[in-house]
Amino acid sequence: MEIAGKSVLVTGGAGFIGSHLVDRLIAERPSRLVVVDNLFLGKRENLEEARRAYPDLRFYQEDVSRPQAMRRILEQEEIEIVFDLATVPLPASLRRPKWTSRSILEMALNLCELGRLGLYRTLIHCSSSEAYGSAQYVPMDEAHPLAVETPYAAAKAAADLIVRSYARTFGLDTVIVRPFNTYGPRQNERQYAGVIPIVIRRILSGLPPIIFGDGEQTRDYTFVTDIVAGIVAAARHEGARGRVINLATGEEVTINRLVQLICQAMGYEGRILHGPPRAADVRRHRADVTLARSLLGWVPAVSLEEGIARTVAWYRERMGART
C-alpha cells in the first residue's frame, strides 16, 4: 500500500515515537498529514522539525477517546490511513490504574468503531511488548502468551484483542505493530519518564544514577528512528494485514549494562545507587524479530552504543548542561 498521495492521521503524534513517525511519514509524500494529541505527554515543540519540512501539517489538540470529536476530524480531513500511537504511559497505571486502563481501551475501541463505520480505510495500531509480560521463553515471538503484569499491560493487550476482533468480525483493515523498548531524542524525561532519560537527566543534574532492583532484568532496546521505519514498512506491506509484528533488535541488555553504557557516553565515573525493585517490573525481554525481517525486510540500523550517544547529545543540548 502506498502512503504517497493519501490523507494520513497520527494519533499521539506530538509524543515521543509519534513525532518521529510524523517526521518519517513526510518522506512518504502524503497528500495530507494530520496529528491528534491531547498533550498529556506530547509537546508541540516535538513537531517543530515536521512543521518546517511540511508547513501544511495539521494539528488538533483532542482526546482520541472522544468519538464525536474524532469523527469530525476524520470526516473533515478525509482520512484514509490512521497510525494509532495514542496511549497513557505505564507508570501512570501504577498511580491511576482505572483511569489509565479505561483511557487506553476507549481510544482503541473508538478508532475501531469509527473504522467499522467506514470513516477511514486502514488502521496501523501501535501495541507494546509489555503486553507479553516477563518472558516465558526467549526469543519472544508474536505467539508468546499475553501474561500481563500491570494495568497498563492489561489495557494494551485488551486493546490489541479489540483491534484483532474488529479485523476478523468486521473486516477492518489493520496491522498491529508491537515495539519493544524504544529510546532516543524527545523521550519524555520528567513525569512518567523511562530509565534512559531519567539516568541522563540525573547525571546532567549532578546526581548519581539509580538502578531499581538488582539491575539484572533485561530489555530489548531499539532506537526510535528504527522503530518508526518498521511501522511504516508494516503499513506499506499488504502481507502485514491482520497480523501482529514485533519490532525490536532481537538482543537483550541488562539494566546494569545499559546504565554503564550511558555513564561511559557521558564521561561519568561516580557512584551508582540501587533502590528497591519497581512494582510488577518484567524480568526479561528479548524479541523474536523473524517475522519483521522476513516479511518486511526490516532490520534496525542503529546500534545501542550509537543510539545512546545520539540520545545523550540531544539531552545535553536541550538541557543546556554539562557533566
Stockholm file with secondary structure:
# STOCKHOLM 1.0

chainA/1-323         MEIAGKSVLVTGGAGFIGSHLVDRLIAERPSRLVVVDNLFLGKRENLEEARRAYPDLRFYQEDVSRPQAMRRILEQEEIEIVFDLATVPLPASLRRPKWTSRSILEMALNLCELGRLGLYRTLIHCSSSEAYGSAQYVPMDEAHPLAVETPYAAAKAAADLIVRSYARTFGLDTVIVRPFNTYGPRQNERQYAGVIPIVIRRILSGLPPIIFGDGEQTRDYTFVTDIVAGIVAAARHEGARGRVINLATGEEVTINRLVQLICQAMGYEGRILHGPPRAADVRRHRADVTLARSLLGWVPAVSLEEGIARTVAWYRERMGART
#=GR chainA/1-323 SS CCCTTCEEEEETTTSHHHHHHHHHHHTTCCSEEEEECCCSSCCGGGGHHHHHHCTTCEEECCCTTCHHHHHHHHHHHTCCEEEECCCCCHHHHHHSHHHHHHHHHHHHHHHHHHHHTTSCSEEEEECCGGGGCSCSSSSBCTTSCCCCCSHHHHHHHHHHHHHHHHHHHHCCEEEEEEECEEESTTCCCSTTCCHHHHHHHHHHTTCCCEEETTSCCEECEEEHHHHHHHHHHHHHCGGGTTCEEEESCSCCEEHHHHHHHHHHHHTCCSCCEEECCCTTCCSCCCBCCHHIIIIICCCCCCCHHHHHHHHHHHHHHHHTCCC
#=GC SS_cons         CCCTTCEEEEETTTSHHHHHHHHHHHTTCCSEEEEECCCSSCCGGGGHHHHHHCTTCEEECCCTTCHHHHHHHHHHHTCCEEEECCCCCHHHHHHSHHHHHHHHHHHHHHHHHHHHTTSCSEEEEECCGGGGCSCSSSSBCTTSCCCCCSHHHHHHHHHHHHHHHHHHHHCCEEEEEEECEEESTTCCCSTTCCHHHHHHHHHHTTCCCEEETTSCCEECEEEHHHHHHHHHHHHHCGGGTTCEEEESCSCCEEHHHHHHHHHHHHTCCSCCEEECCCTTCCSCCCBCCHHIIIIICCCCCCCHHHHHHHHHHHHHHHHTCCC
//
